[in-house]
Amino acid sequence: MININENRYNNIVSDKTKVTFTIDKNLMNTFRQVANKDMRKYSQIIEGSIKRYISSKL
């Protein structure tokens, strides 16, 4: 028997890529606490910040 939900996730195509950044430990700990309090994904916060940075420079 095929699990429909499992099959649905296997077919997702994404234009995103994984990257690694190095930041201060204290900054990361504070960031985690704030993001968890707001129940937001880290990647969405970072992506939004990068987009705002780029748009301010163009």
CHARMM internal coordinates of N, CA and C (Angstrom, degrees):
IC EDIT
DIST 1 N 1 CA 1.4465
DIST 1 CA 1 C 1.5350
ANGL 1 N 1 CA 1 C 109.32
DIST 1 C 2 N 1.3344
ANGL 1 CA 1 C 2 N 117.57
DIHE 1 N 1 CA 1 C 2 N 134.25
DIST 2 N 2 CA 1.4565
ANGL 1 C 2 N 2 CA 123.03
DIHE 1 CA 1 C 2 N 2 CA -177.75
DIST 2 CA 2 C 1.5245
ANGL 2 N 2 CA 2 C 109.19
DIHE 1 C 2 N 2 CA 2 C -94.11
DIST 2 C 3 N 1.3108
ANGL 2 CA 2 C 3 N 114.89
DIHE 2 N 2 CA 2 C 3 N 130.52
DIST 3 N 3 CA 1.4576
ANGL 2 C 3 N 3 CA 120.89
DIHE 2 CA 2 C 3 N 3 CA 176.26
DIST 3 CA 3 C 1.5257
ANGL 3 N 3 CA 3 C 108.05
DIHE 2 C 3 N 3 CA 3 C -82.53
DIST 3 C 4 N 1.3351
ANGL 3 CA 3 C 4 N 117.24
DIHE 3 N 3 CA 3 C 4 N 116.40
DIST 4 N 4 CA 1.4617
ANGL 3 C 4 N 4 CA 122.08
DIHE 3 CA 3 C 4 N 4 CA -175.18
DIST 4 CA 4 C 1.5214
ANGL 4 N 4 CA 4 C 111.41
DIHE 3 C 4 N 4 CA 4 C -61.95
DIST 4 C 5 N 1.3287
ANGL 4 CA 4 C 5 N 118.39
DIHE 4 N 4 CA 4 C 5 N -43.50
DIST 5 N 5 CA 1.4656
ANGL 4 C 5 N 5 CA 121.07
DIHE 4 CA 4 C 5 N 5 CA -178.37
DIST 5 CA 5 C 1.5181
ANGL 5 N 5 CA 5 C 111.30
DIHE 4 C 5 N 5 CA 5 C -63.88
DIST 5 C 6 N 1.3134
ANGL 5 CA 5 C 6 N 117.20
DIHE 5 N 5 CA 5 C 6 N -41.29
DIST 6 N 6 CA 1.4691
ANGL 5 C 6 N 6 CA 120.44
DIHE 5 CA 5 C 6 N 6 CA 179.59
DIST 6 CA 6 C 1.5186
ANGL 6 N 6 CA 6 C 110.11
DIHE 5 C 6 N 6 CA 6 C -63.21
DIST 6 C 7 N 1.3194
ANGL 6 CA 6 C 7 N 118.03
DIHE 6 N 6 CA 6 C 7 N -43.14
DIST 7 N 7 CA 1.4568
ANGL 6 C 7 N 7 CA 122.87
DIHE 6 CA 6 C 7 N 7 CA 179.76
DIST 7 CA 7 C 1.5259
ANGL 7 N 7 CA 7 C 110.37
DIHE 6 C 7 N 7 CA 7 C -63.93
DIST 7 C 8 N 1.3140
ANGL 7 CA 7 C 8 N 117.57
DIHE 7 N 7 CA 7 C 8 N -38.18
DIST 8 N 8 CA 1.4611
ANGL 7 C 8 N 8 CA 121.85
DIHE 7 CA 7 C 8 N 8 CA -178.95
DIST 8 CA 8 C 1.5342
ANGL 8 N 8 CA 8 C 110.48
DIHE 7 C 8 N 8 CA 8 C -61.79
DIST 8 C 9 N 1.3281
ANGL 8 CA 8 C 9 N 117.73
DIHE 8 N 8 CA 8 C 9 N -43.15
DIST 9 N 9 CA 1.4596
ANGL 8 C 9 N 9 CA 121.09
DIHE 8 CA 8 C 9 N 9 CA -178.90
DIST 9 CA 9 C 1.5200
ANGL 9 N 9 CA 9 C 112.23
DIHE 8 C 9 N 9 CA 9 C -70.47
DIST 9 C 10 N 1.3056
ANGL 9 CA 9 C 10 N 119.04
DIHE 9 N 9 CA 9 C 10 N -29.59
DIST 10 N 10 CA 1.4592
ANGL 9 C 10 N 10 CA 122.06
DIHE 9 CA 9 C 10 N 10 CA -179.72
DIST 10 CA 10 C 1.5222
ANGL 10 N 10 CA 10 C 112.28
DIHE 9 C 10 N 10 CA 10 C -71.36
DIST 10 C 11 N 1.3159
ANGL 10 CA 10 C 11 N 118.03
DIHE 10 N 10 CA 10 C 11 N -19.52
DIST 11 N 11 CA 1.4658
ANGL 10 C 11 N 11 CA 121.31
DIHE 10 CA 10 C 11 N 11 CA -176.26
DIST 11 CA 11 C 1.5265
ANGL 11 N 11 CA 11 C 112.94
DIHE 10 C 11 N 11 CA 11 C -97.97
DIST 11 C 12 N 1.3235
ANGL 11 CA 11 C 12 N 118.39
DIHE 11 N 11 CA 11 C 12 N 3.50
DIST 12 N 12 CA 1.4594
ANGL 11 C 12 N 12 CA 121.09
DIHE 11 CA 11 C 12 N 12 CA -178.65
DIST 12 CA 12 C 1.5259
ANGL 12 N 12 CA 12 C 110.00
DIHE 11 C 12 N 12 CA 12 C -74.02
DIST 12 C 13 N 1.3406
ANGL 12 CA 12 C 13 N 115.78
DIHE 12 N 12 CA 12 C 13 N 130.21
DIST 13 N 13 CA 1.4518
ANGL 12 C 13 N 13 CA 121.48
DIHE 12 CA 12 C 13 N 13 CA 177.38
DIST 13 CA 13 C 1.5256
ANGL 13 N 13 CA 13 C 107.41
DIHE 12 C 13 N 13 CA 13 C -109.19
DIST 13 C 14 N 1.3253
ANGL 13 CA 13 C 14 N 116.94
DIHE 13 N 13 CA 13 C 14 N 131.74
DIST 14 N 14 CA 1.4579
ANGL 13 C 14 N 14 CA 120.82
DIHE 13 CA 13 C 14 N 14 CA -176.84
DIST 14 CA 14 C 1.5207
ANGL 14 N 14 CA 14 C 110.53
DIHE 13 C 14 N 14 CA 14 C -125.80
DIST 14 C 15 N 1.3293
ANGL 14 CA 14 C 15 N 115.25
DIHE 14 N 14 CA 14 C 15 N 144.11
DIST 15 N 15 CA 1.4585
ANGL 14 C 15 N 15 CA 121.36
DIHE 14 CA 14 C 15 N 15 CA 175.97
DIST 15 CA 15 C 1.5222
ANGL 15 N 15 CA 15 C 110.95
DIHE 14 C 15 N 15 CA 15 C -92.67
DIST 15 C 16 N 1.3179
ANGL 15 CA 15 C 16 N 116.82
DIHE 15 N 15 CA 15 C 16 N 7.43
DIST 16 N 16 CA 1.4621
ANGL 15 C 16 N 16 CA 121.02
DIHE 15 CA 15 C 16 N 16 CA -176.02
DIST 16 CA 16 C 1.5201
ANGL 16 N 16 CA 16 C 110.76
DIHE 15 C 16 N 16 CA 16 C -89.02
DIST 16 C 17 N 1.3291
ANGL 16 CA 16 C 17 N 114.91
DIHE 16 N 16 CA 16 C 17 N 158.53
DIST 17 N 17 CA 1.4499
ANGL 16 C 17 N 17 CA 121.07
DIHE 16 CA 16 C 17 N 17 CA 178.64
DIST 17 CA 17 C 1.5220
ANGL 17 N 17 CA 17 C 109.10
DIHE 16 C 17 N 17 CA 17 C -132.74
DIST 17 C 18 N 1.3077
ANGL 17 CA 17 C 18 N 117.03
DIHE 17 N 17 CA 17 C 18 N 150.47
DIST 18 N 18 CA 1.4584
ANGL 17 C 18 N 18 CA 121.85
DIHE 17 CA 17 C 18 N 18 CA 177.16
DIST 18 CA 18 C 1.5204
ANGL 18 N 18 CA 18 C 109.14
DIHE 17 C 18 N 18 CA 18 C -84.43
DIST 18 C 19 N 1.3246
ANGL 18 CA 18 C 19 N 115.95
DIHE 18 N 18 CA 18 C 19 N 136.21
DIST 19 N 19 CA 1.4573
ANGL 18 C 19 N 19 CA 121.61
DIHE 18 CA 18 C 19 N 19 CA 178.64
DIST 19 CA 19 C 1.5221
ANGL 19 N 19 CA 19 C 109.46
DIHE 18 C 19 N 19 CA 19 C -133.30
DIST 19 C 20 N 1.3088
ANGL 19 CA 19 C 20 N 116.00
DIHE 19 N 19 CA 19 C 20 N 162.71
DIST 20 N 20 CA 1.4618
ANGL 19 C 20 N 20 CA 121.67
DIHE 19 CA 19 C 20 N 20 CA 178.65
DIST 20 CA 20 C 1.5168
ANGL 20 N 20 CA 20 C 108.95
DIHE 19 C 20 N 20 CA 20 C -124.23
DIST 20 C 21 N 1.3251
ANGL 20 CA 20 C 21 N 116.02
DIHE 20 N 20 CA 20 C 21 N 130.53
DIST 21 N 21 CA 1.4539
ANGL 20 C 21 N 21 CA 122.57
DIHE 20 CA 20 C 21 N 21 CA 176.56
DIST 21 CA 21 C 1.5165
ANGL 21 N 21 CA 21 C 108.26
DIHE 20 C 21 N 21 CA 21 C -122.47
DIST 21 C 22 N 1.3077
ANGL 21 CA 21 C 22 N 116.39
DIHE 21 N 21 CA 21 C 22 N 152.09
DIST 22 N 22 CA 1.4535
ANGL 21 C 22 N 22 CA 121.67
DIHE 21 CA 21 C 22 N 22 CA 175.76
DIST 22 CA 22 C 1.5239
ANGL 22 N 22 CA 22 C 108.28
DIHE 21 C 22 N 22 CA 22 C -112.76
DIST 22 C 23 N 1.3530
ANGL 22 CA 22 C 23 N 115.63
DIHE 22 N 22 CA 22 C 23 N 121.62
DIST 23 N 23 CA 1.4599
ANGL 22 C 23 N 23 CA 120.47
DIHE 22 CA 22 C 23 N 23 CA 178.64
DIST 23 CA 23 C 1.5259
ANGL 23 N 23 CA 23 C 109.08
DIHE 22 C 23 N 23 CA 23 C -133.55
DIST 23 C 24 N 1.3166
ANGL 23 CA 23 C 24 N 115.82
DIHE 23 N 23 CA 23 C 24 N 165.59
DIST 24 N 24 CA 1.4526
ANGL 23 C 24 N 24 CA 122.69
DIHE 23 CA 23 C 24 N 24 CA -179.54
DIST 24 CA 24 C 1.5345
ANGL 24 N 24 CA 24 C 110.83
DIHE 23 C 24 N 24 CA 24 C -59.00
DIST 24 C 25 N 1.3380
ANGL 24 CA 24 C 25 N 116.96
DIHE 24 N 24 CA 24 C 25 N 139.63
DIST 25 N 25 CA 1.4710
ANGL 24 C 25 N 25 CA 121.64
DIHE 24 CA 24 C 25 N 25 CA -178.63
DIST 25 CA 25 C 1.5182
ANGL 25 N 25 CA 25 C 112.43
DIHE 24 C 25 N 25 CA 25 C -60.01
DIST 25 C 26 N 1.3262
ANGL 25 CA 25 C 26 N 116.22
DIHE 25 N 25 CA 25 C 26 N -44.56
DIST 26 N 26 CA 1.4691
ANGL 25 C 26 N 26 CA 119.56
DIHE 25 CA 25 C 26 N 26 CA -179.45
DIST 26 CA 26 C 1.5201
ANGL 26 N 26 CA 26 C 111.63
DIHE 25 C 26 N 26 CA 26 C -63.90
DIST 26 C 27 N 1.3202
ANGL 26 CA 26 C 27 N 116.15
DIHE 26 N 26 CA 26 C 27 N -39.62
DIST 27 N 27 CA 1.4616
ANGL 26 C 27 N 27 CA 120.39
DIHE 26 CA 26 C 27 N 27 CA 177.74
DIST 27 CA 27 C 1.5279
ANGL 27 N 27 CA 27 C 110.33
DIHE 26 C 27 N 27 CA 27 C -63.16
DIST 27 C 28 N 1.3206
ANGL 27 CA 27 C 28 N 117.46
DIHE 27 N 27 CA 27 C 28 N -42.41
DIST 28 N 28 CA 1.4596
ANGL 27 C 28 N 28 CA 121.08
DIHE 27 CA 27 C 28 N 28 CA 179.81
DIST 28 CA 28 C 1.5196
ANGL 28 N 28 CA 28 C 111.55
DIHE 27 C 28 N 28 CA 28 C -65.06
DIST 28 C 29 N 1.3224
ANGL 28 CA 28 C 29 N 117.02
DIHE 28 N 28 CA 28 C 29 N -41.47
DIST 29 N 29 CA 1.4673
ANGL 28 C 29 N 29 CA 119.95
DIHE 28 CA 28 C 29 N 29 CA 178.81
DIST 29 CA 29 C 1.5253
ANGL 29 N 29 CA 29 C 111.49
DIHE 28 C 29 N 29 CA 29 C -63.13
DIST 29 C 30 N 1.3290
ANGL 29 CA 29 C 30 N 116.38
DIHE 29 N 29 CA 29 C 30 N -42.21
DIST 30 N 30 CA 1.4631
ANGL 29 C 30 N 30 CA 120.31
DIHE 29 CA 29 C 30 N 30 CA 177.67
DIST 30 CA 30 C 1.5200
ANGL 30 N 30 CA 30 C 110.65
DIHE 29 C 30 N 30 CA 30 C -65.55
DIST 30 C 31 N 1.3386
ANGL 30 CA 30 C 31 N 116.06
DIHE 30 N 30 CA 30 C 31 N -42.51
DIST 31 N 31 CA 1.4669
ANGL 30 C 31 N 31 CA 121.29
DIHE 30 CA 30 C 31 N 31 CA 178.17
DIST 31 CA 31 C 1.5269
ANGL 31 N 31 CA 31 C 110.85
DIHE 30 C 31 N 31 CA 31 C -58.85
DIST 31 C 32 N 1.3225
ANGL 31 CA 31 C 32 N 116.98
DIHE 31 N 31 CA 31 C 32 N -45.20
DIST 32 N 32 CA 1.4688
ANGL 31 C 32 N 32 CA 121.24
DIHE 31 CA 31 C 32 N 32 CA 178.88
DIST 32 CA 32 C 1.5251
ANGL 32 N 32 CA 32 C 111.38
DIHE 31 C 32 N 32 CA 32 C -59.39
DIST 32 C 33 N 1.3214
ANGL 32 CA 32 C 33 N 116.43
DIHE 32 N 32 CA 32 C 33 N -46.16
DIST 33 N 33 CA 1.4649
ANGL 32 C 33 N 33 CA 120.61
DIHE 32 CA 32 C 33 N 33 CA -178.71
DIST 33 CA 33 C 1.5243
ANGL 33 N 33 CA 33 C 111.33
DIHE 32 C 33 N 33 CA 33 C -61.02
DIST 33 C 34 N 1.3257
ANGL 33 CA 33 C 34 N 116.24
DIHE 33 N 33 CA 33 C 34 N -45.41
DIST 34 N 34 CA 1.4660
ANGL 33 C 34 N 34 CA 120.49
DIHE 33 CA 33 C 34 N 34 CA -178.44
DIST 34 CA 34 C 1.5246
ANGL 34 N 34 CA 34 C 110.71
DIHE 33 C 34 N 34 CA 34 C -67.67
DIST 34 C 35 N 1.3315
ANGL 34 CA 34 C 35 N 117.61
DIHE 34 N 34 CA 34 C 35 N -44.65
DIST 35 N 35 CA 1.4677
ANGL 34 C 35 N 35 CA 121.18
DIHE 34 CA 34 C 35 N 35 CA -179.52
DIST 35 CA 35 C 1.5247
ANGL 35 N 35 CA 35 C 110.94
DIHE 34 C 35 N 35 CA 35 C -64.35
DIST 35 C 36 N 1.3203
ANGL 35 CA 35 C 36 N 116.69
DIHE 35 N 35 CA 35 C 36 N -41.57
DIST 36 N 36 CA 1.4682
ANGL 35 C 36 N 36 CA 119.85
DIHE 35 CA 35 C 36 N 36 CA 178.86
DIST 36 CA 36 C 1.5228
ANGL 36 N 36 CA 36 C 111.00
DIHE 35 C 36 N 36 CA 36 C -66.01
DIST 36 C 37 N 1.3288
ANGL 36 CA 36 C 37 N 117.26
DIHE 36 N 36 CA 36 C 37 N -38.66
DIST 37 N 37 CA 1.4628
ANGL 36 C 37 N 37 CA 121.34
DIHE 36 CA 36 C 37 N 37 CA 178.32
DIST 37 CA 37 C 1.5271
ANGL 37 N 37 CA 37 C 110.34
DIHE 36 C 37 N 37 CA 37 C -61.11
DIST 37 C 38 N 1.3401
ANGL 37 CA 37 C 38 N 116.33
DIHE 37 N 37 CA 37 C 38 N -40.36
DIST 38 N 38 CA 1.4696
ANGL 37 C 38 N 38 CA 121.73
DIHE 37 CA 37 C 38 N 38 CA 178.56
DIST 38 CA 38 C 1.5248
ANGL 38 N 38 CA 38 C 112.14
DIHE 37 C 38 N 38 CA 38 C -82.38
DIST 38 C 39 N 1.3396
ANGL 38 CA 38 C 39 N 117.32
DIHE 38 N 38 CA 38 C 39 N -5.67
DIST 39 N 39 CA 1.4700
ANGL 38 C 39 N 39 CA 123.53
DIHE 38 CA 38 C 39 N 39 CA -178.01
DIST 39 CA 39 C 1.5328
ANGL 39 N 39 CA 39 C 110.99
DIHE 38 C 39 N 39 CA 39 C 55.78
DIST 39 C 40 N 1.3306
ANGL 39 CA 39 C 40 N 115.89
DIHE 39 N 39 CA 39 C 40 N 48.68
DIST 40 N 40 CA 1.4588
ANGL 39 C 40 N 40 CA 121.42
DIHE 39 CA 39 C 40 N 40 CA 178.55
DIST 40 CA 40 C 1.5154
ANGL 40 N 40 CA 40 C 110.10
DIHE 39 C 40 N 40 CA 40 C -117.01
DIST 40 C 41 N 1.3203
ANGL 40 CA 40 C 41 N 115.65
DIHE 40 N 40 CA 40 C 41 N 152.66
DIST 41 N 41 CA 1.4598
ANGL 40 C 41 N 41 CA 121.10
DIHE 40 CA 40 C 41 N 41 CA 177.36
DIST 41 CA 41 C 1.5190
ANGL 41 N 41 CA 41 C 109.38
DIHE 40 C 41 N 41 CA 41 C -76.23
DIST 41 C 42 N 1.3244
ANGL 41 CA 41 C 42 N 115.53
DIHE 41 N 41 CA 41 C 42 N 138.40
DIST 42 N 42 CA 1.4631
ANGL 41 C 42 N 42 CA 120.64
DIHE 41 CA 41 C 42 N 42 CA 179.32
DIST 42 CA 42 C 1.5230
ANGL 42 N 42 CA 42 C 110.36
DIHE 41 C 42 N 42 CA 42 C -57.62
DIST 42 C 43 N 1.3208
ANGL 42 CA 42 C 43 N 116.22
DIHE 42 N 42 CA 42 C 43 N -44.91
DIST 43 N 43 CA 1.4688
ANGL 42 C 43 N 43 CA 120.30
DIHE 42 CA 42 C 43 N 43 CA -174.75
DIST 43 CA 43 C 1.5256
ANGL 43 N 43 CA 43 C 111.87
DIHE 42 C 43 N 43 CA 43 C -62.80
DIST 43 C 44 N 1.3264
ANGL 43 CA 43 C 44 N 117.34
DIHE 43 N 43 CA 43 C 44 N -35.73
DIST 44 N 44 CA 1.4643
ANGL 43 C 44 N 44 CA 119.56
DIHE 43 CA 43 C 44 N 44 CA 179.60
DIST 44 CA 44 C 1.5253
ANGL 44 N 44 CA 44 C 111.35
DIHE 43 C 44 N 44 CA 44 C -68.71
DIST 44 C 45 N 1.3235
ANGL 44 CA 44 C 45 N 116.75
DIHE 44 N 44 CA 44 C 45 N -37.40
DIST 45 N 45 CA 1.4621
ANGL 44 C 45 N 45 CA 120.45
DIHE 44 CA 44 C 45 N 45 CA 178.19
DIST 45 CA 45 C 1.5240
ANGL 45 N 45 CA 45 C 110.27
DIHE 44 C 45 N 45 CA 45 C -65.99
DIST 45 C 46 N 1.3245
ANGL 45 CA 45 C 46 N 116.03
DIHE 45 N 45 CA 45 C 46 N -46.70
DIST 46 N 46 CA 1.4681
ANGL 45 C 46 N 46 CA 120.99
DIHE 45 CA 45 C 46 N 46 CA -179.41
DIST 46 CA 46 C 1.5245
ANGL 46 N 46 CA 46 C 110.34
DIHE 45 C 46 N 46 CA 46 C -63.38
DIST 46 C 47 N 1.3288
ANGL 46 CA 46 C 47 N 116.87
DIHE 46 N 46 CA 46 C 47 N -45.11
DIST 47 N 47 CA 1.4611
ANGL 46 C 47 N 47 CA 120.63
DIHE 46 CA 46 C 47 N 47 CA -179.24
DIST 47 CA 47 C 1.5277
ANGL 47 N 47 CA 47 C 110.81
DIHE 46 C 47 N 47 CA 47 C -60.79
DIST 47 C 48 N 1.3277
ANGL 47 CA 47 C 48 N 117.11
DIHE 47 N 47 CA 47 C 48 N -42.71
DIST 48 N 48 CA 1.4643
ANGL 47 C 48 N 48 CA 120.95
DIHE 47 CA 47 C 48 N 48 CA 178.15
DIST 48 CA 48 C 1.5165
ANGL 48 N 48 CA 48 C 111.71
DIHE 47 C 48 N 48 CA 48 C -62.70
DIST 48 C 49 N 1.3260
ANGL 48 CA 48 C 49 N 116.25
DIHE 48 N 48 CA 48 C 49 N -41.04
DIST 49 N 49 CA 1.4667
ANGL 48 C 49 N 49 CA 120.44
DIHE 48 CA 48 C 49 N 49 CA 178.73
DIST 49 CA 49 C 1.5195
ANGL 49 N 49 CA 49 C 111.49
DIHE 48 C 49 N 49 CA 49 C -64.31
DIST 49 C 50 N 1.3109
ANGL 49 CA 49 C 50 N 117.19
DIHE 49 N 49 CA 49 C 50 N -41.73
DIST 50 N 50 CA 1.4634
ANGL 49 C 50 N 50 CA 120.97
DIHE 49 CA 49 C 50 N 50 CA 178.52
DIST 50 CA 50 C 1.5248
ANGL 50 N 50 CA 50 C 110.53
DIHE 49 C 50 N 50 CA 50 C -64.34
DIST 50 C 51 N 1.3287
ANGL 50 CA 50 C 51 N 116.98
DIHE 50 N 50 CA 50 C 51 N -41.83
DIST 51 N 51 CA 1.4672
ANGL 50 C 51 N 51 CA 120.52
DIHE 50 CA 50 C 51 N 51 CA 178.85
DIST 51 CA 51 C 1.5198
ANGL 51 N 51 CA 51 C 111.26
DIHE 50 C 51 N 51 CA 51 C -62.58
DIST 51 C 52 N 1.3417
ANGL 51 CA 51 C 52 N 117.56
DIHE 51 N 51 CA 51 C 52 N -42.60
DIST 52 N 52 CA 1.4618
ANGL 51 C 52 N 52 CA 120.76
DIHE 51 CA 51 C 52 N 52 CA 178.38
DIST 52 CA 52 C 1.5261
ANGL 52 N 52 CA 52 C 110.81
DIHE 51 C 52 N 52 CA 52 C -64.71
DIST 52 C 53 N 1.3052
ANGL 52 CA 52 C 53 N 116.97
DIHE 52 N 52 CA 52 C 53 N -39.51
DIST 53 N 53 CA 1.4753
ANGL 52 C 53 N 53 CA 121.28
DIHE 52 CA 52 C 53 N 53 CA 178.31
DIST 53 CA 53 C 1.5206
ANGL 53 N 53 CA 53 C 110.52
DIHE 52 C 53 N 53 CA 53 C -61.64
DIST 53 C 54 N 1.3186
ANGL 53 CA 53 C 54 N 116.19
DIHE 53 N 53 CA 53 C 54 N -46.99
DIST 54 N 54 CA 1.4763
ANGL 53 C 54 N 54 CA 120.66
DIHE 53 CA 53 C 54 N 54 CA -178.92
DIST 54 CA 54 C 1.5199
ANGL 54 N 54 CA 54 C 110.54
DIHE 53 C 54 N 54 CA 54 C -63.44
DIST 54 C 55 N 1.3430
ANGL 54 CA 54 C 55 N 116.97
DIHE 54 N 54 CA 54 C 55 N -45.64
DIST 55 N 55 CA 1.4637
ANGL 54 C 55 N 55 CA 119.29
DIHE 54 CA 54 C 55 N 55 CA -177.21
DIST 55 CA 55 C 1.5337
ANGL 55 N 55 CA 55 C 111.10
DIHE 54 C 55 N 55 CA 55 C -65.46
DIST 55 C 56 N 1.3322
ANGL 55 CA 55 C 56 N 118.70
DIHE 55 N 55 CA 55 C 56 N -29.09
DIST 56 N 56 CA 1.4603
ANGL 55 C 56 N 56 CA 120.38
DIHE 55 CA 55 C 56 N 56 CA 178.48
DIST 56 CA 56 C 1.5204
ANGL 56 N 56 CA 56 C 111.82
DIHE 55 C 56 N 56 CA 56 C -73.64
DIST 56 C 57 N 1.3299
ANGL 56 CA 56 C 57 N 117.52
DIHE 56 N 56 CA 56 C 57 N -20.78
DIST 57 N 57 CA 1.4557
ANGL 56 C 57 N 57 CA 121.39
DIHE 56 CA 56 C 57 N 57 CA -178.32
DIST 57 CA 57 C 1.5181
ANGL 57 N 57 CA 57 C 112.84
DIHE 56 C 57 N 57 CA 57 C -94.41
DIST 57 C 58 N 1.3028
ANGL 57 CA 57 C 58 N 117.79
DIHE 57 N 57 CA 57 C 58 N -13.21
DIST 58 N 58 CA 1.4828
ANGL 57 C 58 N 58 CA 120.61
DIHE 57 CA 57 C 58 N 58 CA -178.43
DIST 58 CA 58 C 1.4970
ANGL 58 N 58 CA 58 C 112.26
DIHE 57 C 58 N 58 CA 58 C -91.64
END
COOR INIT
IC SEED 1 N 1 CA 1 C
IC BUILD
